[in-house]
Amino acid sequence: MTKPKLWTKNFILIALINLNIGLNYFLLMIIVSEYAMLKFEVSPSQGGLATGIFIFGALFARLFTGKYIGWLGQKRLLYAGLILSFVTTSFYFLVNSFYLLLAVRFLHGISFGSVSTSAGTIAANIVPRERCGEGIGYYGLSVTIASAIGPFLGMLLSMHGSYTMIFAACTIAALINLIITLFLTVKDVKLTEKQLFELKSFKLKNFIEPKAVPISFFCMLIFFCYSSILSFLSAYAKEINLMDAASFFFIIFSAVIFLSRPLVGRIFDSKGENLIMYSAIAVLAIGLIVFSQAYFGFMLLAAAVLIGLGYGAIQSSGQAIAVKATEKHRMGLATSTFFMLGDIGMGTGPFVFGTAISLVGYRGMYTSVAIIMLGCLFLYYVLWGKKVRAREMNSEKEHESLRKEAV
């Protein structure tokens, strides 16, 4: 049987837009806490707040984007978000106080939340249903590439260039996205009058997709843990004197995700999500243990391999689970629900872990993160894994019953 086509013009264009969204995000995410601490002489927890408030801006935007995307149109909301992204990245050049930085970060977060939700919904609608795990996995590779280039370039420019150069790179990426969108063709999902009426009403289920909540809540904790690395890797590496190795951390991290993602997607579609998720959680926990105890460069880079393998698999599989769990006309809500809860994890993490650093230091904080990750094995089973296992057992019983009847 011939598989439906995946690599269409629109799929490639939306993946390129997602790549530039990711570059904009990661270029700043890796340096903002350090930038705030150095330029405005604030504490690590306040530096973490400058990182995290961006995520709360994104959360605010996702809350409404998921609801209105089916009503107002996917491309219309995408383009509005991209215009706001270009404007807000330009504002970084004007920041002259810590509180102004917080305001710009929040506005930038709103643009990011709107654009990433719109782009994710467009991608989910473009990808053939039977190639969902594989398609979303490939789409997610655009963020993987951005997560390699962005932090590497951000750390390189902060060490050998200037923060102004980083702001300029982000502004250029936002402008390129506006140009790419002109060539994107998007067919909006046609809604029935009943579906349109439901989306216009102010009910909780029209802001959050209930079917996507369990897996999204689990992934929220994964993103919460990952934010500790994204926000404080640079400062941690300076303390343990491994800056040279740290500059390659995200390159290796992203290369592992890039190489493993196609295989992860195929296993997800053929063997199911439990095999992927349990394995990925265990690998990620081991990677965090190695990361917390890194005394040599090779240990830090070995941790990058393990963390990349585990986190990459959970991120793409979690989103695929959320999308597959819901109806086509509610994919926008499923996508926004997944990212909203992920944003809560990414947003609260830097502030919480920044406070923890003041109490137990970097190594103590990362050891705690590894312990939390081990607990995620049980959490996944409770929230999702046991449902999948029950479904598989019922399917096996049905097949066995049909086989006996045939005999």
C-alpha positions, -999 to +999 in steps of 0.1 A: +000+000+000+014+034-010+019+058+018+003+093+015+028+120+006+044+139+035+070+162+021+047+187+003+056+224-004+034+236+024+049+211+049+084+223+041+074+259+043+057+255+077+087+236+090+110+265+079+088+289+097+090+267+128+128+266+124+130+305+125+105+306+155+129+282+173+160+302+164+144+333+178+134+315+210+167+296+217+190+325+208+175+345+236+165+318+260+201+307+266+214+342+274+186+363+289+191+352+325+229+359+322+222+392+303+198+404+331+223+395+358+252+412+342+236+443+327+211+451+355+229+433+384+199+412+395+199+379+414+198+345+398+161+341+406+153+375+390+174+364+360+153+332+359+122+354+360+134+373+329+137+340+311+104+325+324+081+355+319+085+350+282+068+316+286+039+331+305+033+355+276+032+325+253+008+308+277-015+338+276-015+338+238-020+300+235-051+302+257-069+323+230-051+311+198-063+275+203-099+287+206-100+312+178-078+296+152-107+275+139-129+305+138-106+333+124-084+311+102-050+295+106-030+317+082-046+349+094-035+342+130-001+330+119+006+362+100-007+385+128+016+366+153+046+370+129+041+407+126+040+410+164+072+388+166+091+412+143+080+443+163+088+428+197+123+415+187+131+450+175+122+463+210+152+446+226+174+473+212+155+498+234+157+480+267+174+502+294+160+487+327+152+453+341+114+460+343+113+471+307+131+439+298+104+419+316+077+438+296+094+431+263+099+395+272+062+391+280+052+407+247+077+386+228+062+355+245+027+365+233+040+366+197+058+332+202+027+315+216+005+327+188+029+318+160+040+284+174+004+273+181-008+284+146+022+268+129+018+236+149-019+234+140-012+239+103+014+212+104-009+188+122-036+193+095-011+189+067+004+157+080-016+125+069-033+109+099-017+075+093+018+091+094+011+113+124+040+101+146+065+103+117+052+136+103+051+155+136+085+140+144+099+154+111+082+187+118+097+188+152+132+184+137+130+221+127+130+230+164+158+204+169+180+222+144+171+255+160+179+241+194+214+233+181+221+265+162+204+289+186+221+282+219+255+276+202+252+309+184+239+326+215+267+314+237+293+322+209+280+358+204+278+364+242+314+353+246+330+368+215+304+393+202+277+413+218+241+410+230+232+436+203+243+411+176+220+385+192+190+409+191+198+416+154+199+379+145+165+374+161+150+404+143+163+390+109+148+356+117+114+372+124+116+391+091+124+360+071+093+343+085+071+371+073+085+366+038+081+328+038+044+331+049+036+349+016+042+316-002+023+293+022-011+279+011-034+269+039-068+253+037-088+260+069-108+232+084-145+237+075-167+238+106-203+230+109-226+256+124-227+236+156-189+234+158-186+271+151-212+279+178-193+258+203-159+275+195-175+310+199-190+301+233-170+308+265-167+273+280-136+257+295-135+230+268-132+257+242-100+269+257-085+235+266-089+201+250-098+176+278-085+146+259-051+161+256-047+172+292-033+139+308-003+136+284+001+174+283+003+175+321+030+148+321+050+166+294+047+198+315+068+182+342+094+171+315+096+207+302+099+219+338+130+198+343+145+206+309+142+243+316+169+239+343+194+230+315+182+256+290+183+285+315+214+277+336+238+256+314+260+286+307+263+297+343+267+260+355+295+254+329+313+286+341+312+274+377+326+239+369+351+253+344+337+234+314+327+263+290+345+248+260+325+215+263+293+234+271+295+254+239+290+220+220+263+207+244+234+217+223+251+208+190+254+172+202+220+173+220+203+183+188+223+160+165+211+130+186+175+142+183+179+148+146+193+113+140+169+095+163+137+113+154+127+094+122+132+060+140+113+072+170+084+083+148+083+050+130+084+030+163+056+052+176+034+045+146+041+007+145+048-003+182+028+023+201+037+051+225+045+031+257+076+015+243+089+050+233+079+068+265+091+044+292+125+040+275+129+078+269+121+087+305+147+062+318+173+075+294+166+111+303+169+104+340+203+087+335+214+117+314+205+142+341+224+121+367+255+122+345+250+160+339+247+168+376+280+149+383+300+161+353+336+169+363+351+165+328+341+177+293+334+142+280+309+136+309+290+168+300+289+157+263+278+122+272+250+137+292+241+157+261+237+124+241+214+108+267+194+140+274+189+146+237+178+110+231+153+110+260+139+145+257+136+145+219+116+113+220+092+125+247+087+159+231+076+146+197+057+116+210+039+136+236+026+160+209+016+132+186-003+115+214-022+148+222-031+153+185-042+117+179-064+117+210-088+143+196-110+151+166-097+169+136-116+201+141-102+204+177-066+198+167-059+235+173-071+232+209-052+200+214-020+217+201-025+247+223-033+226+253-001+206+249+020+238+245+001+257+272+010+232+299+045+229+284+048+266+288+038+264+324+066+240+330+091+260+310+080+292+326+080+282+363+112+261+360+138+289+357+124+308+387+121+277+409+155+263+399+171+298+402+159+298+438+171+263+444+206+272+431+208+298+459+200+271+485+219+240+473+241+251+444+241+240+408+250+203+414+224+199+441+198+215+419+205+192+390+206+161+412+171+171+424+160+173+388+173+138+381+153+125+411+121+142+398+127+126+364+128+091+379+095+098+395+081+106+360+081+068+352+053+063+377+035+095+367+034+085+330+019+051+340-008+067+361-017+095+336-014+076+303+006+044+302-020+022+319-048+034+295-026+024+265-019-010+281-057-016+288-065-007+252-038-031+239-052-059+261-087-053+249-075-054+213-056-086+219-088-102+235-109-091+205-083-106+180-082-138+200-120-140+200-122-134+163-096-161+157-115-187+177-147-178+159-129-183+126-117-217+137 
